[in-house]
Amino acid sequence: MPNRLSEEKSPYLLQHANNPVEWFPWGEEAFLKASDEDKPIFLSIGYATCHWCHVMERESFEDETVADLLNRHFVSIKVDREERPDIDHIYMTVCQALRGTGGWPLSVFMSPDRKPFFAGSYFPKTARLGMPGFTEIILQLANLWKNQREQVVQAGEEITKALQPKKAQGSAGESFSLSVLQKAYEQLHTRFDARWGGFGNAPKFPTPHHLTFLLRWHRRYPNSYALAMVEKTLESMRHGGIFDQVGLGFHRYSVDERWLVPHFEKMLYDQAMLAVAYTEAFQATGKQLYERVCREIFEYVLRDMTGAEAAFYSAEDADSEGKEGVFYVWTPDEVRDVLGEELGSFYCRFYDISPEGNFEDRRSIPHVSRPLKTSSWQYGTDEAERALALEEANKKLFAVRKQRVHPLKDDKILTSWNGLMIAALAKGYQALRDPRHLQAAVKAVDFVLGSLRDDSGKLVRRYRNGEAAHPAFADDYAFLIWGLIELYGSTFDLRYLKEALRLQQLMLDLFWDGQEGGFYYTAHDSEVLIIRDKEVYDGAIPSSNSVAALNLLRLGKMSGNTVWEEKADRLLRAFFGLVSDFPSAYTQFLHAVDFVLGPSSEIVIAGDLSHKLMQEMIEIVQTAFQPNQVIVYRGKEEEAAKLAELAPFTKDLPAGDGRPTVTICENYTCRAPITHIDELRAVLVH
């Protein structure tokens, strides 16, 4: 019989709807049952494409014996961390504090009033390799609850007290200087792997905001090692197994230092943030490899991760046929059956597909083993011919791979992750000039604004199968506002700027801490949990406060509203002590610091958009690597009046009398208007 999860929309919850465990979704029904029956709660948090979540389900949650123990002694709640990141943030912090590490599935035992007393991640059904068995844990904790209740409750009280947010570490007299950027650069330099790229040891995560921070440092100090670190990492990832050489797109992370063996799931946010990093690297260097990778990421997302609604799905699983990675790996015989002997043999040599294999079961993960320009390939007449042959080969292999059993696709639409992808596509359009990327961003933002808002205009977190659910969090607002800012900079459609300004004010109303500054992760009117905190650490995804800080600065410059710049300054000061201690953990946050330290500029474009010279000037402005600039377009009389309502400082700027004109303003002072291409190029392109 299906349990209570069968009525949910989350793919993760639905995966567990037929478990013999009597699962509840998070809600008052579960907590009332636990209180009425005097039972503790078992909280299990995961997500649909989580490999170890699948393993624990097969071993324990589908097992009648385990289910009987849970049903007898606990009330069991299942949470999708991507739908309810607020719950996940709290109890993951508990797990990390108690065990020194965390991960999914997250397993938490707590009292009916939601105070945790034991936590861990994956547990095998029975003890194995030093790991305690889940069955034994259930029995021990049930016994403690029954016979040592006072100690258990006291432990929950102490853990909850320890979780409470500390006072802000900033003060009115403290502000960031160039030294914090220098410190972050030096920390990244120390951890950099000069042989394989990336930072630290295995497992290796892409962490694209490290790279975009380093590109900004390179812009300040071109003779530093920053660009070399960026390029080595970007090139190594593209050539490694972490990149899907056949089907495109990036896997989650690499389990080894070489970027060879990935954890095979694919996340939308990784595609978005990596596309931003490759886009900025292309703008900064002009190298075609980075342009190509941007196009490849977008091709994957538009082909495989875009729904009928035109918005973007969340993830693809690592597992199919019950095993991780089996969808993506090959044997030499499989390759030759598709490509023939000559091309197949060349393909296997180039992508390191061998009889011994570089993965499990003597199968191989395609990766670039050595440069294509090497003269020893003994295939084709030159590099261009070999590249074309490999491109065609991958198309054929992709067509065959499509016939395999596909990994699960998590097709829920999240506002925050869609915001990141919208920003990436809009930035990509500015650099690559492909209208398909812009059209995809426009369609996605139209869907989000139309379907992921409630009647009052507030954002909603998730959409799936016609249902929008869960009040949005700070990252939903921050990431969507980022996307809207980039879209305005790509289209100069005032509705995107207007919407960004409206949502930013709404975010301030809902999330701003009026006493200490910064944004809470949950809204003032949200469900009350055991703690309410602010997110600033830039992990796999940038934090809401990091992105919001730069949004406030950019919108303040674009509108001329100094109040918003003051809010950004208050936010930066609120986290001064925390970020200053170890700045390389906050590299997205440092984008805002870099903007504040300047120089930053406002670029006002005026003239007829259909004019050829105007298009050329816009292309120069958009393709240049100028991360600390904002752009506004002052159109004809009616459009100029509408812009002046949003950005009063533009009212008295030269309109150019229809001629293409670019005015650059810095430090509240505007230069003489630029009307010639060569002059504009000289100012913006170094």
Phi, psi and omega in degrees: 000135177297148175267191187292348180286347184295341180269359183276167177255341182297126176303325180293314179295321180294332175300334184255010187291339181250012174295149172290346172294135180277072183293145168244147164287161177299127180169173186297329181302316181293317183290325176293320178298315180298319180291315182295322183264003179054049179242147171285172183249137167257117180253123179242121183240134178198202178204164195295330184255025183271118184299309184287339171296318178297318182297314182293326176297311182298318185284321191241310189284341174267357184270127184296324182294312178297315181300319180297319178296315179297314183295328182283322191252344187223163163257123188258129182239135179245132182231135171274114185297335182280334173279323183235067179296338178297316178293316181299317181303315184294308188280339170291322176299320176301311182300315181294324179291320184280325188244353180081359179204172180204177179164180181242141007290142176266126184242117185230135174248132186210164179284167179300339176268019168076016180267121188281144175234352176204143181208154175193190178246248178284134171234132173292162181301315176237159185306137182204132173052042178084354178270135177293149179279143182297323180298315180295321179299315180302312183294318180295315182290325176297320178294318178298318180297323183282320191250342181227047187303319185299317180293321180296313180296319179297319178299318178297320179297316182292319178297314181298319179297319181294336182282342188301138184301141176280161177296151179302146182262006178259167177213169185299334184267358185255137175212158184286148174233178181300338183297328181289325175293319178300317181296318178297316178301314182294322178295317178294320179300319180296322183271354186293137176265101186293336182279315187247353185081169182084183188230130179080192183260182178293147355287153182249129178254149181298317181042067186300332182291337169301317186288319179290329172296315181296328175295324177290322177295321177299323180296325176284320186230082184300339181268004177282179181270005188299311183296322178299320178295318180298310186293318179300318181291313181297318181290318181295320179295316181296327181273347185273177178288346176295337174265134178283097186295334182270313187252357177074167184087160183254140171283174191295307180198173179254134179280348179240171183284345187268359186066023185275303186260111182270164156278118202282354180294153179240128182247141179300319184294328176295317179299318183295308184291325177291324176298321177298316181296315179292324177298312181292326176295322176294317178298322184283330186244335185075008184283133186291334179303317184290323175299316181299317182294321175304312181298321181294317178299313181294324177299315179299313184295315182290331180277315192247345188237018181245127183272176179298335179283352181081000173268177193250137177288168189272316190194164168236141185290160173276335189260147163208152184053030176077007182226148179282133170082354187298332179295333193257352190254162189220158167248159177303321181296320179297319180293314182292328177299328181272318190258348186088169188293310187292304180293322180298319179293317177298316180300315181295323178293316184294319185259012175058050175256107191238164176299327180285330181079156174245012180221192183291154175058034176058031176252163188235143172267119178299131173206159183280115186274330177200160187300145180293333183285352177302137187279356188265016186285333179055043174211131180071175183264336181203178183298319182298319180293320179294320179297317179296320179297318180293322178299314179294323179298317180295326176297318180293317179293324178297319179298322178288319181298330179300337180279348178287169175289120185280149170296157177299139173255122176277102190264018173284153183250118180256133181301313185297310183292326174295322176302317178298317182291324176298315177299316181296316180294320179293317176297320179299320177299317181301322183272322188261339177065029179264113184298337179297324180293319179293317179299320179296319179295317180298314180297319181294315182291326177297321178293313182299314181292334181271331189241349182243044173224147176271184186295336180273356181096357177285149179286155176242149188286310194226145175231134172199135177051045175083358182246128170258132186213157175076122176303143183289158179252178184300324181290330176300315179292310186298315184288323178291320177299318175304312179301319180294321178297315180294323179294319176298318179294345178264327187249335188060025175278116187297338182295331179287321176294317180298318180292322178298316179295320180295314181292326178294320177294320179295321177298318177297319180295323188270328193237345189291137175269104184291343181271311187247352180087162182089169182254130167294156178285327179252153183286161181300331182258018184276173176304138180277119176252182187289338172218161174227118189228178179245144182258126179222335179296131179264093181266232178299325177240144175301153180282160180296321180291325179297313180290320181296325180300313180290323176303313180300317180296315183292315180292327175298317178292319184291327182263344186075013182272100183290342178299321181288325174295325177294322176297317178299318179298319179295320178297313181299319180293327181299329183250018186303308184296316181299311183289322182296329182296316182213075191295336181290351173275359186225047189290331174290321175303322182291342172301318179291320177299316179300320179297315181296318181291337172069185003285144172240161184213153171251129180248120180251119181257132179228149178131181182279118183297336181279351181290135183300317180296323178298316179297321179294319180293319178298319180298320177297316181296317186282328184274341180292145176277091180230075189295340183254031175248152170237151186236134169230150181246126179254102185274210181292179193308312182293316179295320179298322179294321178294319178297319182297332176295324180272327184226081186303332183295343181278349188302319187259008179284154181300134178272346178080003180050039180089342178283145176299128183219137175238125177245126181251126181243136176222139178052044175065021176229136183253138177284173174296143181302144178256129181236002182238139183303311185298321179294318179296316180298320181295326182283321190262332188254114174249000000 
